[in-house]
Amino acid sequence: MKVCRRVTFNSAHRLYRKDWSDEQNNAIFGKCNNPNYHGHNYILEIWIEGNIDPETGYVIDLKIVKDLAKSEIEERFDHRNLNLDCPEFKDLNPTAENIAVVCWNLLRAKLDSKYDLSIRLWETENNVVEYNGH
């Protein structure tokens, strides 16, 4: 059985590599390389898979997932510039793929190992990435 908790956070970022020229960054990242940054209203789906507890009828109490998402994701990334404010991205380009891996790692570290975890991160209504640790 899988259950999902959806959370949102708003963040700014710039896609670029410090070791590349402006021309190369512009060629690869285009307008996402804007030196003044740009923002997204991210939607993070947190999918937990496990057995239904016969006593509670839950896979997991979604309040646990809500609180975990608040402390590990929302408080860390909401209304932040990922490049400037978040040490997780000091040396990591904050692409949707990398943001998803960072979110997954933060959640996985706090989630009981009896659960499987996968996440979907919506950067826009048309662009989504999914990650399950592999």
C-alpha positions in Angstrom: 0.0 0.0 0.0 1.2 3.5 -0.8 0.1 6.8 0.9 1.1 10.3 -0.1 1.5 13.7 1.5 1.7 16.7 -0.7 3.6 19.8 0.4 4.6 23.1 -1.3 7.5 25.4 -1.0 8.5 28.5 -3.0 12.2 28.9 -3.8 14.5 30.9 -6.1 17.5 29.4 -7.8 20.0 29.8 -10.7 21.2 27.0 -12.8 24.9 27.4 -13.6 28.3 26.0 -13.0 31.0 28.2 -11.5 33.7 26.4 -13.6 32.0 27.1 -16.9 32.1 30.3 -18.9 29.0 32.6 -19.2 28.6 31.4 -22.8 28.6 27.7 -21.9 26.2 28.3 -19.0 23.9 30.3 -21.3 24.1 27.6 -23.9 23.2 24.8 -21.5 20.9 26.5 -19.0 19.4 29.3 -21.0 17.1 31.7 -19.1 17.4 29.4 -16.0 21.0 30.9 -15.8 19.6 34.4 -15.0 22.2 35.9 -12.7 19.4 37.6 -10.8 17.8 34.1 -10.1 14.2 33.0 -10.8 11.7 31.2 -8.7 9.3 28.2 -8.7 6.3 27.1 -6.6 7.4 23.6 -6.0 5.0 20.8 -5.2 6.6 17.8 -3.4 4.7 14.5 -3.2 6.0 12.2 -0.5 5.0 8.6 -1.2 5.4 6.1 1.6 5.0 2.4 1.0 4.5 -0.3 3.6 2.1 -2.7 5.2 -1.3 -1.6 6.7 -1.0 -1.7 10.5 -3.9 -4.0 11.6 -4.4 -2.0 14.8 -4.6 1.5 13.3 -5.6 0.8 9.7 -2.7 3.1 8.6 0.4 2.5 6.6 1.7 5.5 8.5 0.0 8.3 10.3 0.2 11.1 7.7 0.6 13.7 10.6 4.1 12.1 11.0 4.8 12.7 7.3 3.3 16.2 7.6 5.6 17.1 10.5 8.6 15.6 8.9 8.0 17.5 5.6 7.6 20.7 7.6 10.8 20.4 9.6 13.0 18.8 6.9 11.7 20.5 3.7 9.4 23.5 4.2 11.4 25.2 7.0 14.7 24.6 5.1 13.7 25.6 1.6 10.5 27.7 1.6 11.1 31.3 0.6 14.8 30.7 0.2 17.3 31.3 -2.5 18.6 27.7 -2.9 22.0 28.9 -4.2 22.6 31.5 -1.5 20.7 30.4 1.5 20.9 26.6 1.6 24.2 24.8 2.3 22.9 21.7 0.6 23.4 23.6 -2.7 26.7 25.3 -2.0 28.5 23.0 -4.4 25.4 21.4 -6.1 23.5 22.9 -9.0 19.9 23.2 -7.8 18.3 21.4 -10.7 14.9 19.7 -10.1 16.8 16.4 -10.2 19.3 17.5 -7.5 16.6 19.1 -5.4 14.6 15.8 -5.5 17.7 13.8 -4.4 18.4 16.2 -1.5 14.8 16.1 -0.3 14.7 12.3 -0.5 17.9 12.0 1.5 16.6 14.4 4.2 13.4 12.5 4.5 14.9 9.1 4.3 17.3 9.9 7.2 14.3 10.6 9.5 11.9 7.9 8.2 11.6 4.4 9.8 13.5 1.9 7.6 10.4 -0.3 7.5 8.9 2.1 4.9 9.9 2.5 1.3 10.1 6.1 0.1 9.7 7.8 -3.3 9.1 11.4 -4.1 7.8 13.5 -7.0 8.9 17.0 -7.3 6.9 19.3 -9.6 8.9 22.3 -10.6 6.2 23.6 -12.9 2.8 22.2 -13.9 4.6 20.6 -16.9 7.9 19.5 -15.4 8.2 16.8 -12.8 10.9 14.5 -11.5 10.6 11.3 -9.5 13.1 9.7 -7.2 13.2 6.6 -5.1 16.8 6.3 -4.1 18.1 4.7 -7.3 
